[in-house]
Amino acid sequence: MIAQFKIVPIGEGESLSSFVAECVSIVEMSGVRYQLTPMSTILEGEYAEVMEVIKSCHDRMLELSDRVSMSIEIDDRKGRDDAMTQKVLSVKEKLERKKN
């Protein structure tokens, strides 16, 4: 499964990169495959391990802030491995065909 999530501490100022770094550290320590984007973090793995990482990030943000807002989007497709890479490659292949 692929899960994209974003956790935003409320009332902690304009720059949030230190909070993002806290979550990315948790993600890295988990060993779950991930991709950091400018607006969110994408995880790929089994449901339980992915949700545990998201929960750990949520718990840490609540230690650092009194209020957090979180969004999670999940794409769960049976029989798929390496879906993060495959989804991007599929689009790139279709773009190449359009150019030719």
MODELLER restraints for C-alpha pairs under 7 A, 6 or more apart:
rsr = mdl.restraints
at = mdl.atoms
rsr.add(forms.Gaussian(group=physical.xy_distance, feature=features.Distance(at['CA:1:A'], at['CA:44:A']), mean=5.62, stdev=0.5))
rsr.add(forms.Gaussian(group=physical.xy_distance, feature=features.Distance(at['CA:1:A'], at['CA:45:A']), mean=5.56, stdev=0.5))
rsr.add(forms.Gaussian(group=physical.xy_distance, feature=features.Distance(at['CA:1:A'], at['CA:46:A']), mean=6.09, stdev=0.5))
rsr.add(forms.Gaussian(group=physical.xy_distance, feature=features.Distance(at['CA:1:A'], at['CA:47:A']), mean=6.46, stdev=0.5))
rsr.add(forms.Gaussian(group=physical.xy_distance, feature=features.Distance(at['CA:1:A'], at['CA:75:A']), mean=5.84, stdev=0.5))
rsr.add(forms.Gaussian(group=physical.xy_distance, feature=features.Distance(at['CA:1:A'], at['CA:76:A']), mean=4.32, stdev=0.5))
rsr.add(forms.Gaussian(group=physical.xy_distance, feature=features.Distance(at['CA:1:A'], at['CA:77:A']), mean=6.43, stdev=0.5))
rsr.add(forms.Gaussian(group=physical.xy_distance, feature=features.Distance(at['CA:2:A'], at['CA:42:A']), mean=6.83, stdev=0.5))
rsr.add(forms.Gaussian(group=physical.xy_distance, feature=features.Distance(at['CA:2:A'], at['CA:43:A']), mean=5.63, stdev=0.5))
rsr.add(forms.Gaussian(group=physical.xy_distance, feature=features.Distance(at['CA:2:A'], at['CA:44:A']), mean=4.51, stdev=0.5))
rsr.add(forms.Gaussian(group=physical.xy_distance, feature=features.Distance(at['CA:2:A'], at['CA:45:A']), mean=6.77, stdev=0.5))
rsr.add(forms.Gaussian(group=physical.xy_distance, feature=features.Distance(at['CA:2:A'], at['CA:74:A']), mean=5.75, stdev=0.5))
rsr.add(forms.Gaussian(group=physical.xy_distance, feature=features.Distance(at['CA:2:A'], at['CA:75:A']), mean=5.18, stdev=0.5))
rsr.add(forms.Gaussian(group=physical.xy_distance, feature=features.Distance(at['CA:2:A'], at['CA:76:A']), mean=6.26, stdev=0.5))
rsr.add(forms.Gaussian(group=physical.xy_distance, feature=features.Distance(at['CA:3:A'], at['CA:42:A']), mean=5.61, stdev=0.5))
rsr.add(forms.Gaussian(group=physical.xy_distance, feature=features.Distance(at['CA:3:A'], at['CA:43:A']), mean=5.22, stdev=0.5))
rsr.add(forms.Gaussian(group=physical.xy_distance, feature=features.Distance(at['CA:3:A'], at['CA:44:A']), mean=6.48, stdev=0.5))
rsr.add(forms.Gaussian(group=physical.xy_distance, feature=features.Distance(at['CA:3:A'], at['CA:72:A']), mean=6.70, stdev=0.5))
rsr.add(forms.Gaussian(group=physical.xy_distance, feature=features.Distance(at['CA:3:A'], at['CA:73:A']), mean=5.58, stdev=0.5))
rsr.add(forms.Gaussian(group=physical.xy_distance, feature=features.Distance(at['CA:3:A'], at['CA:74:A']), mean=4.37, stdev=0.5))
rsr.add(forms.Gaussian(group=physical.xy_distance, feature=features.Distance(at['CA:3:A'], at['CA:75:A']), mean=6.36, stdev=0.5))
rsr.add(forms.Gaussian(group=physical.xy_distance, feature=features.Distance(at['CA:4:A'], at['CA:40:A']), mean=6.55, stdev=0.5))
rsr.add(forms.Gaussian(group=physical.xy_distance, feature=features.Distance(at['CA:4:A'], at['CA:41:A']), mean=5.63, stdev=0.5))
rsr.add(forms.Gaussian(group=physical.xy_distance, feature=features.Distance(at['CA:4:A'], at['CA:42:A']), mean=4.26, stdev=0.5))
rsr.add(forms.Gaussian(group=physical.xy_distance, feature=features.Distance(at['CA:4:A'], at['CA:43:A']), mean=6.31, stdev=0.5))
rsr.add(forms.Gaussian(group=physical.xy_distance, feature=features.Distance(at['CA:4:A'], at['CA:72:A']), mean=5.67, stdev=0.5))
rsr.add(forms.Gaussian(group=physical.xy_distance, feature=features.Distance(at['CA:4:A'], at['CA:73:A']), mean=5.14, stdev=0.5))
rsr.add(forms.Gaussian(group=physical.xy_distance, feature=features.Distance(at['CA:4:A'], at['CA:74:A']), mean=6.41, stdev=0.5))
rsr.add(forms.Gaussian(group=physical.xy_distance, feature=features.Distance(at['CA:5:A'], at['CA:40:A']), mean=5.68, stdev=0.5))
rsr.add(forms.Gaussian(group=physical.xy_distance, feature=features.Distance(at['CA:5:A'], at['CA:41:A']), mean=5.56, stdev=0.5))
rsr.add(forms.Gaussian(group=physical.xy_distance, feature=features.Distance(at['CA:5:A'], at['CA:42:A']), mean=6.45, stdev=0.5))
rsr.add(forms.Gaussian(group=physical.xy_distance, feature=features.Distance(at['CA:5:A'], at['CA:71:A']), mean=5.50, stdev=0.5))
rsr.add(forms.Gaussian(group=physical.xy_distance, feature=features.Distance(at['CA:5:A'], at['CA:72:A']), mean=4.39, stdev=0.5))
rsr.add(forms.Gaussian(group=physical.xy_distance, feature=features.Distance(at['CA:5:A'], at['CA:73:A']), mean=6.41, stdev=0.5))
rsr.add(forms.Gaussian(group=physical.xy_distance, feature=features.Distance(at['CA:6:A'], at['CA:40:A']), mean=4.91, stdev=0.5))
rsr.add(forms.Gaussian(group=physical.xy_distance, feature=features.Distance(at['CA:6:A'], at['CA:41:A']), mean=6.55, stdev=0.5))
rsr.add(forms.Gaussian(group=physical.xy_distance, feature=features.Distance(at['CA:6:A'], at['CA:70:A']), mean=5.53, stdev=0.5))
rsr.add(forms.Gaussian(group=physical.xy_distance, feature=features.Distance(at['CA:6:A'], at['CA:71:A']), mean=5.29, stdev=0.5))
rsr.add(forms.Gaussian(group=physical.xy_distance, feature=features.Distance(at['CA:6:A'], at['CA:72:A']), mean=6.68, stdev=0.5))
rsr.add(forms.Gaussian(group=physical.xy_distance, feature=features.Distance(at['CA:7:A'], at['CA:68:A']), mean=6.59, stdev=0.5))
rsr.add(forms.Gaussian(group=physical.xy_distance, feature=features.Distance(at['CA:7:A'], at['CA:69:A']), mean=5.69, stdev=0.5))
rsr.add(forms.Gaussian(group=physical.xy_distance, feature=features.Distance(at['CA:7:A'], at['CA:70:A']), mean=4.35, stdev=0.5))
rsr.add(forms.Gaussian(group=physical.xy_distance, feature=features.Distance(at['CA:7:A'], at['CA:71:A']), mean=6.66, stdev=0.5))
rsr.add(forms.Gaussian(group=physical.xy_distance, feature=features.Distance(at['CA:8:A'], at['CA:68:A']), mean=5.44, stdev=0.5))
rsr.add(forms.Gaussian(group=physical.xy_distance, feature=features.Distance(at['CA:8:A'], at['CA:69:A']), mean=5.13, stdev=0.5))
rsr.add(forms.Gaussian(group=physical.xy_distance, feature=features.Distance(at['CA:8:A'], at['CA:70:A']), mean=6.28, stdev=0.5))
rsr.add(forms.Gaussian(group=physical.xy_distance, feature=features.Distance(at['CA:9:A'], at['CA:61:A']), mean=6.70, stdev=0.5))
rsr.add(forms.Gaussian(group=physical.xy_distance, feature=features.Distance(at['CA:9:A'], at['CA:65:A']), mean=5.97, stdev=0.5))
rsr.add(forms.Gaussian(group=physical.xy_distance, feature=features.Distance(at['CA:9:A'], at['CA:67:A']), mean=5.92, stdev=0.5))
rsr.add(forms.Gaussian(group=physical.xy_distance, feature=features.Distance(at['CA:9:A'], at['CA:68:A']), mean=4.26, stdev=0.5))
rsr.add(forms.Gaussian(group=physical.xy_distance, feature=features.Distance(at['CA:9:A'], at['CA:69:A']), mean=6.40, stdev=0.5))
rsr.add(forms.Gaussian(group=physical.xy_distance, feature=features.Distance(at['CA:10:A'], at['CA:67:A']), mean=5.36, stdev=0.5))
rsr.add(forms.Gaussian(group=physical.xy_distance, feature=features.Distance(at['CA:10:A'], at['CA:68:A']), mean=5.38, stdev=0.5))
rsr.add(forms.Gaussian(group=physical.xy_distance, feature=features.Distance(at['CA:10:A'], at['CA:69:A']), mean=7.00, stdev=0.5))
rsr.add(forms.Gaussian(group=physical.xy_distance, feature=features.Distance(at['CA:23:A'], at['CA:57:A']), mean=5.25, stdev=0.5))
rsr.add(forms.Gaussian(group=physical.xy_distance, feature=features.Distance(at['CA:26:A'], at['CA:57:A']), mean=6.62, stdev=0.5))
rsr.add(forms.Gaussian(group=physical.xy_distance, feature=features.Distance(at['CA:27:A'], at['CA:53:A']), mean=6.27, stdev=0.5))
rsr.add(forms.Gaussian(group=physical.xy_distance, feature=features.Distance(at['CA:30:A'], at['CA:53:A']), mean=6.85, stdev=0.5))
rsr.add(forms.Gaussian(group=physical.xy_distance, feature=features.Distance(at['CA:32:A'], at['CA:43:A']), mean=6.70, stdev=0.5))
rsr.add(forms.Gaussian(group=physical.xy_distance, feature=features.Distance(at['CA:32:A'], at['CA:44:A']), mean=6.63, stdev=0.5))
rsr.add(forms.Gaussian(group=physical.xy_distance, feature=features.Distance(at['CA:32:A'], at['CA:45:A']), mean=6.40, stdev=0.5))
rsr.add(forms.Gaussian(group=physical.xy_distance, feature=features.Distance(at['CA:33:A'], at['CA:43:A']), mean=5.79, stdev=0.5))
rsr.add(forms.Gaussian(group=physical.xy_distance, feature=features.Distance(at['CA:33:A'], at['CA:44:A']), mean=5.36, stdev=0.5))
rsr.add(forms.Gaussian(group=physical.xy_distance, feature=features.Distance(at['CA:33:A'], at['CA:45:A']), mean=6.82, stdev=0.5))
rsr.add(forms.Gaussian(group=physical.xy_distance, feature=features.Distance(at['CA:34:A'], at['CA:41:A']), mean=6.96, stdev=0.5))
rsr.add(forms.Gaussian(group=physical.xy_distance, feature=features.Distance(at['CA:34:A'], at['CA:42:A']), mean=5.38, stdev=0.5))
rsr.add(forms.Gaussian(group=physical.xy_distance, feature=features.Distance(at['CA:34:A'], at['CA:43:A']), mean=4.38, stdev=0.5))
rsr.add(forms.Gaussian(group=physical.xy_distance, feature=features.Distance(at['CA:34:A'], at['CA:44:A']), mean=6.18, stdev=0.5))
rsr.add(forms.Gaussian(group=physical.xy_distance, feature=features.Distance(at['CA:35:A'], at['CA:41:A']), mean=5.82, stdev=0.5))
rsr.add(forms.Gaussian(group=physical.xy_distance, feature=features.Distance(at['CA:35:A'], at['CA:42:A']), mean=5.07, stdev=0.5))
rsr.add(forms.Gaussian(group=physical.xy_distance, feature=features.Distance(at['CA:35:A'], at['CA:43:A']), mean=6.62, stdev=0.5))
rsr.add(forms.Gaussian(group=physical.xy_distance, feature=features.Distance(at['CA:36:A'], at['CA:42:A']), mean=6.37, stdev=0.5))
rsr.add(forms.Gaussian(group=physical.xy_distance, feature=features.Distance(at['CA:43:A'], at['CA:50:A']), mean=6.49, stdev=0.5))
rsr.add(forms.Gaussian(group=physical.xy_distance, feature=features.Distance(at['CA:44:A'], at['CA:50:A']), mean=6.88, stdev=0.5))
rsr.add(forms.Gaussian(group=physical.xy_distance, feature=features.Distance(at['CA:61:A'], at['CA:68:A']), mean=6.96, stdev=0.5))
rsr.add(forms.Gaussian(group=physical.xy_distance, feature=features.Distance(at['CA:62:A'], at['CA:68:A']), mean=6.74, stdev=0.5))
